[in-house]
Structures are given as structure tokens and as C-alpha cells.
Amino acid sequence: MSFALPKPKGVFVFSLLLAFFGFEDALSQKGRSSKPNVLLILVDDLKPALGCYGDEVAVSPNIDRLADMGTRFELAYCNQSVCMASRYNLLLGSRSTSSGFYSFGSQFRDVYPDAVTLPQHFINNGYVAHSMGKVFHIGHGNTNDDASWSVPHLKDKVIEYLLPESNHRQLTREEALFTNEFSVPIRSLPRGAAWENADVLDEAYADGRIASHAVDRLRTLSSESDQPFFLAVGFVRPHLPFSAPRKYWEMYDRDKLPMPEFEKAPEGAPPYAVKRQGEINAFKPVPIEDVIYQDDLKRDLIHGYYASVSYMDAQVGRVLDEVETLGLEEKTIIVLWGDHGWHLGDHGSWTKHSNHEQANRIPIIVHAPGVTKGETSTRQMAETVDIYTTLSSLAGLPKPTGPQPIDGLDLTPVLKDPSKRIREYAYHAYPKRGYMGRAIRTERYRLVEWRRQNDPSATPEYELYDYEKDPLETRNLAASQPKVLAKMTRLLETEPPAKPQVTKKR
């Protein structure tokens, strides 16, 4: 006797089983998020000293590779050329002139306790948000924002030495500032070395360790296929000190590095427009409270900057390699952003903290699968604050509304068509010596308006530069080009007045 099921019934049961498991798989696939992941790469003190931006000296193959994957903004600008404020600009979507955050020690939740930061906006829309390295500015009285992350932020060093002669194993001025160590007066502490080139592996310094953590975190996050992630990875070089493994220094011929072309203040500029001292003087062998005259010292500093760029670039490459290994490149929006530029001796300055081109022009590179086309660039003016709004749009999230001011524009139309224009100028500001300097940069000109902060009705002073004819900013044209000045002033007047500095809580 045969116990086989009749064929028609067996086919029916088998079909039911297929249908059931197929339906279950369909439900499983439906449950998986179609939202793109976000990888935000933040780099400290990075001007566009990169091969993809036309720098013929820089060795930056990995950031150049990212530029080949997406769209490069040729004319991107920070909203303020100082670390703390610029990172608030990015993570709040607010210009300093709207929020009042200009200097160290001001905590944004003291003013906007319910602020929704960029990563929080993603958390509120179904993402997990992780961070490591330098994302928020930690130091100088500022701290991380725990509410912005799904898991605790992974912090590492900004000021770092391996060689005993660099700091003689003592706490240095800048180390104290970046660790919020104020138990003794900062100026009573010794200065650390301005550069170091130890013969060590990449992970001996913080950026190498951060890259390793980022690789590990990508592996973990990618295994959770139904959970989109927002991963912020902050690299600290080329911030001072220029501590980088020796092999990156050896990539450059010191004697062939570009020296500053114009080291004077612009003719006709206000005396407070150029900053020549500051954090650079906290490092040896830089002269204390003096300008840098020695060509050998200039070459050493420039060498250190480029070596640090190449070291950081190699770490970016490790992260990009892992994105590709995990097959995430078509599922992940990648943005690389420099928080502000850095003067390498132009105008005699070796810092940021100004309204000039070298301190404010930054790299912004965006890879957005299905939106950007590879190897494209645009001359659309872009600002740091645009990243919050643009990432929200690219990920299909609701438009951010605050409650903090949201100043950025959505650059998605430009990413789709790099010839499209949605803004005529970029806006930035910097307060110095009791003056507020508000600036707008069009494709050809920059206007800076300086007003006394305690007397806004006083007659302002202006700087005007023509980057088509005078890219080195050798001469202030405000007095000699009244028609251009008037046009640029009208553009500036469309922006609201700058909000006063937020009072620090004691």
C-alpha cells in the first residue's frame, strides 16, 4: 500500500509552503530600511590643500578618490573660522550671527535646551547615531553633547606627543586647554612642540586609532541590516601640533614646498583685520608674541601641515576602503567637511581667526548614491550650515525646524545639476578686538563690514577684495571701487544684524 499523497494535493501543499516562506521573506525585506546610511567625515583646520582642489603639492589620493565618487564644492565656506563655533554651525545648522555662539566656553543647551542637533534629527527619524574623534569641540570650556548620540561618544586626543623632547613629559598649555584642565594658569605651563615626526605606526597617533574604531563600527552597524546609521568620524590633523608618522613627512621635498607669496597686511585694510599671533605662539620654537621671520621655521611649519594632511588622508582611505569592502558605497551618503581653513604665512598669519580667504574657504565633498554623478564639481557658493538641511533632504527626512535657528539651504538641486544656482553668495563672520566683522563672498568679490560691537550705530569700516584680479588680497578696494562696494553692501543688508555674543555661565 502506498502512503504517498495524491499528486495534486502534494503540489498544492508545496505551493502553499513556497507562498508562505516567500511572503515571510517579502515581509522581512519590507521591514528592512530603505533609508540611506550617512557617513560624515569631519577634519580639523583643513583648507582645500588637496589634489582634487588643484593643489599640485598635496599627496591626498584618498580624498581625491572620494571627490571622484561625487561632487566637489569649489567655493565652500565656513560660517566662522574657529573650531568651536564652526562645529556648532554644522551640528545646529545655525550661523554664529543667528545663535550668538562665537567663542569658547558657551554651551548651546544653556540657550537652546531643546535644540535638535543634526544627529538628533536623524535619531528622531529612525537612525542610530554614533560618533568618534573630534566632532563637537571638547576643550576650552566646551564639552560633548551626550543627547546627540545613541551611544557614548568615543573621544581621543587632539594635542598629542610621543617623543619626550616634544613636551618633556609635562602637561603643556594646549594640552590643558583641550582637556579642560584649568587648575593652574595656562600661561604658567610649558609650550609643546609645533611638530613631531616619530617613526611609528599610524595608530600611534589619534587619527589612526579613530580610523580603526570607525572601521570596527562600520562592521557592527552594517550587520544590522534593518537599522540605518549616522556615523560621524572626526580627524584632528592637520590641527597643531603637526604630529604625524615620519613616512608622511618623507612624502614631501621640504625645499620644494610652496612658501607664502604675500606676507603683508592688505593695503588699506583696518589694523585689526589680520591676526598674526594666537595659538601658534603656544608652540615651540615659534617666537613668543612675535611674527615668524625665519624661512627655515616657515618651511618646517608648512612641511608639518602637508605631512599631517597626508596622514589624515590615509586614515580617510582606510574608512572608505571598509565602506567598499562592506558593499555600502551605494547605500551610504558620504560627506567630507573641513571646519575652517588655515593661514600658512599669507598676510604673515599662521592661524585661522580672520575673515580672509585662507581662513574661511573649506573643502566640502558629497557622495550621494542616485543623486550625485562621479567626478563633478560646482562653483555654487556653499556654507557649513547647508550640510544639516542637505543631508536631511538627501535622506528623505523632514525639513529641520529647530527650535534653534536653521539657516542652511538644501543643496540637493545643485548635487543633481552642478550648474544650478540657488544662492548668490556665502556668508561668514568673525568678531575681533571689539568689532564684529560680517562678510559675504560672491564668486568674484568679498565684502567685510566691521562695526563696533558696543556701538552698532558707529560708521562701519569696509574691506573689499577682487579675487579675479587680486587672489592674494594685497589691496583693499573699498575706497577705489564705490559701485562694487555699494552693490555688495546691498547684498549684506539683506542679512539680519549679528546677534550679540552669548554670555558664558559661570
C-alpha positions as CSV (number, residue, x, y, z in Angstrom):
1,M,0.0,0.0,0.0
2,S,1.3,3.4,-0.9
3,F,1.1,6.2,1.6
4,A,2.1,8.9,-1.0
5,L,-0.1,11.9,-1.1
6,P,-2.1,12.3,-4.3
7,K,-0.1,14.5,-6.7
8,P,-2.5,17.4,-7.0
9,K,-2.7,17.7,-3.2
10,G,1.1,17.5,-2.8
11,V,1.6,20.2,-5.4
12,F,-0.9,22.3,-3.6
13,V,0.8,21.9,-0.2
14,F,4.2,22.6,-1.7
15,S,2.9,25.7,-3.4
16,L,1.4,26.8,0.0
17,L,4.8,26.4,1.6
18,L,6.6,28.4,-1.1
19,A,4.0,31.1,-0.8
20,F,4.3,31.2,2.9
21,F,8.0,31.4,3.0
22,G,8.1,33.8,0.1
23,F,5.6,36.0,1.8
24,E,7.7,35.9,5.0
25,D,10.8,36.8,3.1
26,A,8.9,39.6,1.4
27,L,7.8,40.9,4.8
28,S,11.4,40.6,6.0
29,Q,12.7,42.6,3.1
30,K,9.9,45.2,3.5
31,G,11.0,45.6,7.2
32,R,14.5,46.5,6.2
33,S,15.0,50.2,5.9
34,S,15.4,51.7,2.5
35,K,16.9,54.8,4.1
36,P,20.5,55.6,3.2
37,N,23.2,55.5,5.8
38,V,25.2,58.7,6.5
39,L,29.0,58.8,7.0
40,L,30.1,62.3,8.0
41,I,33.8,62.9,8.0
42,L,35.0,66.0,9.8
43,V,38.6,67.3,9.5
44,D,40.1,69.9,11.7
45,D,41.9,73.0,10.2
46,L,41.7,71.6,6.7
47,K,41.9,74.2,3.9
48,P,41.5,72.9,0.3
49,A,45.2,71.8,0.3
50,L,44.2,68.7,-1.6
51,G,45.0,67.3,-5.1
52,C,41.3,67.3,-6.1
53,Y,41.2,71.1,-5.4
54,G,44.2,71.7,-7.7
55,D,47.0,71.7,-5.1
56,E,49.9,70.3,-7.0
57,V,52.0,69.6,-3.9
58,A,49.4,67.8,-1.7
59,V,49.5,64.0,-1.5
60,S,45.8,63.2,-0.9
61,P,44.8,60.2,-3.0
62,N,42.0,59.0,-0.8
63,I,40.1,62.3,-0.5
64,D,40.7,62.7,-4.2
65,R,39.1,59.3,-4.7
66,L,36.1,60.5,-2.7
67,A,35.9,63.5,-4.9
68,D,35.8,61.2,-8.0
69,M,32.9,59.4,-6.4
70,G,30.7,62.5,-6.0
71,T,30.5,66.3,-6.2
72,R,33.2,68.8,-5.0
73,F,32.1,72.3,-4.0
74,E,34.8,74.6,-5.3
75,L,33.6,77.6,-3.4
76,A,32.5,76.4,0.1
77,Y,33.0,78.5,3.2
78,C,32.7,78.1,6.9
79,N,30.4,80.4,8.8
80,Q,33.1,81.3,11.4
81,S,36.8,80.4,11.3
82,V,37.2,78.9,14.8
83,C,36.7,75.3,15.8
84,M,34.0,75.5,18.5
85,A,31.8,77.9,16.6
86,S,32.2,76.2,13.2
87,R,31.1,72.9,14.7
88,Y,28.1,74.4,16.3
89,N,27.3,75.9,12.9
90,L,27.5,72.4,11.4
91,L,25.7,70.5,14.1
92,L,23.0,73.1,14.9
93,G,22.5,74.3,11.3
94,S,22.8,77.9,12.8
95,R,25.2,80.6,11.8
96,S,27.0,82.2,14.7
97,T,25.4,85.5,13.8
98,S,22.0,83.9,14.4
99,S,22.8,81.9,17.5
100,G,25.3,84.2,19.3
101,F,27.9,81.4,19.6
102,Y,31.3,82.9,18.7
103,S,33.8,82.0,21.3
104,F,34.8,79.1,23.6
105,G,33.0,78.2,26.8
106,S,29.5,78.8,25.5
107,Q,27.3,75.8,25.8
108,F,24.5,75.7,23.3
109,R,22.0,73.9,25.6
110,D,22.2,76.8,28.0
111,V,20.5,78.9,25.4
112,Y,18.6,76.2,23.4
113,P,17.9,73.4,25.9
114,D,15.6,71.6,23.4
115,A,17.8,72.2,20.3
116,V,17.7,69.3,17.8
117,T,21.2,68.7,16.5
118,L,22.0,67.2,13.2
119,P,22.5,63.7,14.6
120,Q,19.4,64.0,16.8
121,H,17.3,64.9,13.8
122,F,18.4,61.5,12.3
123,I,17.8,59.7,15.6
124,N,14.3,61.2,15.7
125,N,13.7,59.7,12.3
126,G,14.7,56.1,12.9
127,Y,18.5,56.2,12.8
128,V,21.2,55.3,15.3
129,A,23.9,58.0,15.6
130,H,27.5,57.2,16.7
131,S,30.5,59.5,16.8
132,M,34.2,59.3,17.4
133,G,37.2,61.6,17.4
134,K,36.7,65.4,17.2
135,V,33.1,66.1,16.3
136,F,31.8,68.6,18.9
137,H,34.7,70.8,20.1
138,I,35.8,69.4,23.5
139,G,38.1,71.7,25.3
140,H,38.5,75.4,26.2
141,G,35.5,75.1,28.4
142,N,33.3,73.2,25.9
143,T,32.1,69.6,26.2
144,N,30.4,67.0,24.1
145,D,26.6,66.8,23.8
146,D,25.5,63.4,25.1
147,A,22.0,63.8,23.8
148,S,23.2,63.9,20.2
149,W,24.3,60.2,20.2
150,S,22.7,56.8,20.6
151,V,25.8,55.5,22.4
152,P,28.6,57.4,24.3
153,H,30.9,59.4,22.1
154,L,34.4,58.0,21.7
155,K,36.9,60.7,22.4
156,D,40.6,60.8,21.7
157,K,43.5,63.3,21.8
158,V,43.9,66.5,19.9
159,I,47.2,67.5,21.3
160,E,49.5,64.5,21.2
161,Y,53.2,63.8,21.6
162,L,55.2,60.6,21.5
163,L,58.7,61.9,21.7
164,P,59.9,63.1,25.2
165,E,61.7,66.1,23.8
166,S,58.3,67.4,22.4
167,N,56.8,68.1,25.9
168,H,59.4,66.7,28.4
169,R,56.5,64.6,29.7
170,Q,54.8,67.6,31.1
171,L,51.3,69.0,30.6
172,T,51.5,71.7,28.0
173,R,49.4,74.8,27.5
174,E,47.4,73.4,24.6
175,E,47.0,70.0,26.2
176,A,45.5,71.7,29.3
177,L,43.1,73.7,27.1
178,F,41.9,70.7,25.1
179,T,41.4,68.6,28.3
180,N,39.6,71.4,30.2
181,E,42.3,71.4,32.8
182,F,42.2,74.8,34.4
183,S,43.6,74.0,37.9
184,V,46.7,76.1,37.1
185,P,47.1,79.3,35.0
186,I,47.5,78.2,31.3
187,R,50.5,80.6,30.7
188,S,52.4,79.0,33.7
189,L,52.6,75.8,31.7
190,P,55.3,74.9,29.2
191,R,54.9,75.1,25.5
192,G,54.8,71.9,23.5
193,A,56.5,71.3,20.1
194,A,54.8,72.7,17.0
195,W,55.5,69.4,15.1
196,E,56.7,65.9,15.6
197,N,57.7,63.2,13.1
198,A,58.2,60.0,15.1
199,D,58.9,56.8,13.3
200,V,55.8,55.0,14.4
201,L,52.8,53.2,13.0
202,D,49.7,55.2,12.1
203,E,47.7,54.0,15.2
204,A,50.3,55.5,17.5
205,Y,48.5,58.8,17.0
206,A,44.8,59.6,17.5
207,D,43.7,59.7,13.8
208,G,45.0,56.2,13.2
209,R,43.1,54.9,16.2
210,I,40.0,56.8,15.2
211,A,40.1,55.2,11.7
212,S,40.4,51.7,13.3
213,H,37.4,52.5,15.6
214,A,35.5,53.7,12.5
215,V,36.2,50.5,10.6
216,D,35.1,48.4,13.6
217,R,31.9,50.5,14.0
218,L,31.1,50.2,10.3
219,R,31.3,46.4,10.5
220,T,29.0,46.4,13.5
221,L,26.5,48.8,12.1
222,S,26.3,47.2,8.7
223,S,25.4,43.9,10.3
224,E,22.2,45.4,11.5
225,S,20.6,45.5,8.0
226,D,17.3,46.9,9.2
227,Q,18.8,49.8,11.0
228,P,20.1,52.9,9.1
229,F,23.1,54.7,10.8
230,F,24.5,58.1,11.0
231,L,28.3,57.8,11.7
232,A,30.4,60.9,12.5
233,V,34.1,60.4,12.3
234,G,36.3,63.4,13.3
235,F,40.0,63.6,12.4
236,V,42.2,66.2,14.1
237,R,45.2,66.6,11.7
238,P,46.2,69.0,10.3
239,H,45.5,70.8,13.6
240,L,48.6,71.9,15.5
241,P,50.8,70.3,16.6
242,F,51.7,68.7,13.3
243,S,52.3,65.2,14.9
244,A,52.4,62.6,12.1
245,P,54.3,59.5,11.5
246,R,57.7,60.1,9.7
247,K,56.7,58.3,6.5
248,Y,54.2,61.1,5.7
249,W,56.9,63.7,6.2
250,E,59.0,61.8,3.7
251,M,56.4,62.1,1.0
252,Y,57.5,65.8,0.5
253,D,60.7,67.5,-0.5
254,R,61.0,70.2,2.1
255,D,62.9,72.6,-0.2
256,K,60.2,72.4,-2.9
257,L,57.2,73.3,-0.7
258,P,55.3,76.4,-1.6
259,M,56.3,79.4,0.5
260,P,53.9,82.3,1.3
261,E,53.6,84.7,-1.6
262,F,52.3,87.8,0.2
263,E,53.1,88.3,3.9
264,K,52.0,91.8,4.4
265,A,48.6,93.1,5.6
266,P,46.4,94.1,2.7
267,E,47.0,97.7,1.7
268,G,44.2,99.9,3.2
269,A,42.8,97.2,5.5
270,P,41.8,98.0,9.1
271,P,44.6,97.3,11.5
272,Y,42.6,94.6,13.3
273,A,41.8,92.6,10.1
274,V,44.9,90.4,10.2
275,K,45.7,88.1,13.1
276,R,49.3,87.2,13.4
277,Q,49.5,85.8,16.9
278,G,47.4,83.4,19.0
279,E,47.5,79.6,19.2
280,I,50.7,79.4,17.1
281,N,52.6,81.1,19.8
282,A,51.7,78.4,22.3
283,F,54.1,76.1,20.5
284,K,57.9,76.0,20.4
285,P,60.2,77.0,18.6
286,V,57.7,79.7,17.4
287,P,58.7,83.1,18.8
288,I,56.5,84.2,21.7
289,E,54.5,87.3,21.0
290,D,56.3,88.0,17.7
291,V,55.8,87.3,14.0
292,I,57.6,84.5,12.2
293,Y,60.5,85.8,10.1
294,Q,62.8,82.7,9.8
295,D,62.4,80.9,6.4
296,D,63.5,77.6,8.0
297,L,60.8,77.8,10.6
298,K,58.2,78.6,7.9
299,R,59.3,75.6,5.9
300,D,59.1,73.4,8.9
301,L,55.5,74.5,9.6
302,I,54.4,74.2,6.0
303,H,56.1,70.7,5.9
304,G,54.2,69.7,9.0
305,Y,50.9,70.9,7.6
306,Y,51.2,68.9,4.4
307,A,52.5,65.8,6.2
308,S,49.6,66.0,8.5
309,V,47.2,66.3,5.6
310,S,48.6,63.2,4.0
311,Y,48.5,61.3,7.3
312,M,44.8,62.2,7.8
313,D,44.1,61.3,4.1
314,A,45.5,57.8,4.7
315,Q,43.1,57.3,7.6
316,V,40.1,58.6,5.5
317,G,41.2,56.0,2.9
318,R,41.0,53.2,5.5
319,V,37.4,54.2,6.2
320,L,36.5,54.4,2.6
321,D,38.1,51.1,1.9
322,E,35.9,49.5,4.6
323,V,32.8,51.1,3.1
324,E,33.6,49.5,-0.2
325,T,34.5,46.1,1.4
326,L,31.2,46.0,3.1
327,G,29.3,46.9,-0.1
328,L,27.9,50.1,1.5
329,E,29.0,52.7,-1.1
330,E,25.6,52.6,-2.9
331,K,23.7,52.7,0.4
332,T,25.7,55.4,2.2
333,I,25.8,59.2,1.8
334,I,29.3,60.3,2.5
335,V,30.2,64.0,3.3
336,L,33.7,65.3,3.9
337,W,33.9,68.7,5.6
338,G,36.8,70.9,6.9
339,D,35.7,73.0,9.8
340,H,37.7,76.1,8.5
341,G,40.9,76.9,6.7
342,W,44.3,77.9,8.0
343,H,46.8,80.6,7.1
344,L,50.2,79.2,6.1
345,G,52.0,82.5,6.3
346,D,49.8,84.6,3.9
347,H,49.5,88.1,5.4
348,G,52.1,87.0,7.9
349,S,49.5,84.9,9.7
350,W,49.8,81.3,11.0
351,T,46.4,80.5,12.3
352,K,42.7,80.9,11.4
353,H,40.6,83.5,13.2
354,S,40.1,86.0,10.3
355,N,37.7,86.9,7.6
356,H,40.2,86.3,4.8
357,E,40.1,83.6,2.1
358,Q,42.6,81.2,3.6
359,A,40.8,81.0,6.9
360,N,37.3,80.6,5.5
361,R,37.4,78.6,2.3
362,I,36.9,74.9,3.1
363,P,36.5,71.6,1.3
364,I,33.0,70.1,1.1
365,I,32.7,66.9,-0.9
366,V,29.4,64.9,-1.2
367,H,28.8,61.4,-2.5
368,A,25.0,60.7,-2.6
369,P,24.1,57.5,-4.4
370,G,21.4,58.1,-7.0
371,V,21.9,61.8,-6.8
372,T,25.5,62.9,-7.4
373,K,27.4,61.9,-10.5
374,G,31.0,61.0,-10.1
375,E,33.9,63.4,-10.9
376,T,31.7,66.5,-10.8
377,S,32.3,70.0,-9.3
378,T,30.3,73.1,-8.8
379,R,31.0,76.7,-8.2
380,Q,27.8,77.2,-6.3
381,M,28.6,79.1,-3.1
382,A,28.1,76.8,-0.2
383,E,28.2,77.2,3.6
384,T,28.7,74.9,6.5
385,V,25.1,75.4,7.7
386,D,23.9,73.9,4.4
387,I,25.0,70.4,5.4
388,Y,22.3,69.9,8.0
389,T,19.5,70.8,5.6
390,T,21.0,69.0,2.7
391,L,21.7,65.7,4.5
392,S,18.1,65.8,5.8
393,S,16.8,66.2,2.2
394,L,19.1,63.5,0.8
395,A,17.9,61.0,3.4
396,G,14.3,61.8,2.8
397,L,13.8,63.2,6.3
398,P,11.5,66.1,7.2
399,K,13.0,69.6,6.8
400,P,14.7,70.6,10.1
401,T,12.8,73.3,12.1
402,G,14.9,73.8,15.2
403,P,13.9,75.2,17.8
404,Q,17.3,76.8,17.2
405,P,17.7,78.9,14.0
406,I,18.1,76.9,10.9
407,D,20.0,78.9,8.3
408,G,21.1,76.4,5.7
409,L,19.8,75.9,2.2
410,D,19.2,72.5,0.6
411,L,21.9,71.9,-1.9
412,T,20.3,68.8,-3.4
413,P,19.3,70.6,-6.6
414,V,23.0,71.5,-7.1
415,L,24.1,68.0,-6.4
416,K,21.7,66.8,-9.1
417,D,22.8,69.6,-11.5
418,P,26.1,71.3,-10.6
419,S,25.4,74.2,-13.0
420,K,22.3,75.1,-11.0
421,R,22.5,78.2,-8.7
422,I,20.4,78.7,-5.6
423,R,22.4,81.4,-3.8
424,E,24.4,84.4,-4.9
425,Y,26.9,84.5,-2.0
426,A,28.3,82.8,1.1
427,Y,28.1,84.5,4.4
428,H,30.5,84.3,7.4
429,A,31.6,86.4,10.3
430,Y,34.3,86.9,12.9
431,P,34.5,89.2,15.9
432,K,37.9,90.8,16.7
433,R,39.1,93.5,19.1
434,G,35.6,94.8,19.9
435,Y,34.5,94.8,16.3
436,M,32.0,92.4,14.5
437,G,33.2,91.6,11.0
438,R,30.3,90.3,8.8
439,A,31.3,89.1,5.4
440,I,29.8,88.0,2.1
441,R,31.8,86.2,-0.6
442,T,30.4,86.1,-4.2
443,E,32.2,84.2,-6.9
444,R,34.4,87.2,-7.6
445,Y,34.3,89.5,-4.6
446,R,34.4,89.5,-0.8
447,L,33.0,92.4,1.3
448,V,33.8,92.6,5.1
449,E,31.8,95.1,7.2
450,W,33.4,95.9,10.5
451,R,31.2,97.6,13.2
452,R,31.9,98.3,16.8
453,Q,30.1,95.7,18.9
454,N,29.2,98.2,21.7
455,D,28.2,100.9,19.2
456,P,26.4,99.5,16.2
457,S,25.4,103.0,15.0
458,A,29.0,104.0,14.5
459,T,30.3,104.4,11.0
460,P,31.5,100.9,9.7
461,E,34.8,100.2,8.0
462,Y,34.9,98.0,4.9
463,E,37.2,95.6,3.2
464,L,36.6,94.7,-0.5
465,Y,38.7,92.2,-2.5
466,D,38.5,91.2,-6.1
467,Y,39.6,87.5,-6.4
468,E,39.7,87.6,-10.2
469,K,42.4,90.3,-10.2
470,D,43.9,90.0,-6.7
471,P,43.6,86.5,-5.3
472,L,46.2,87.2,-2.7
473,E,44.2,90.0,-1.1
474,T,47.0,92.5,-1.4
475,R,44.8,95.6,-1.6
476,N,41.5,96.7,0.0
477,L,39.4,98.2,-2.8
478,A,36.6,99.6,-0.7
479,A,37.7,103.2,-1.3
480,S,38.5,102.8,-5.0
481,Q,35.5,100.7,-6.2
482,P,32.4,102.6,-4.9
483,K,30.0,100.9,-7.3
484,V,31.1,97.4,-6.4
485,L,31.1,98.4,-2.7
486,A,27.5,99.7,-3.0
487,K,26.3,96.5,-4.7
488,M,28.0,94.3,-2.1
489,T,26.7,96.4,0.7
490,R,23.1,96.0,-0.5
491,L,23.6,92.2,-0.5
492,L,24.9,92.3,3.0
493,E,21.9,94.4,4.1
494,T,19.6,91.6,3.2
495,E,21.1,89.6,6.1
496,P,19.9,90.4,9.7
497,P,22.2,92.1,12.2
498,A,24.6,89.8,14.1
499,K,23.3,88.5,17.4
500,P,25.5,89.5,20.4
501,Q,27.8,87.0,22.0
502,V,26.1,84.6,24.3
503,T,27.1,85.3,27.9
504,K,29.0,82.4,29.4
505,K,27.6,80.8,32.5
506,R,30.0,80.9,35.5
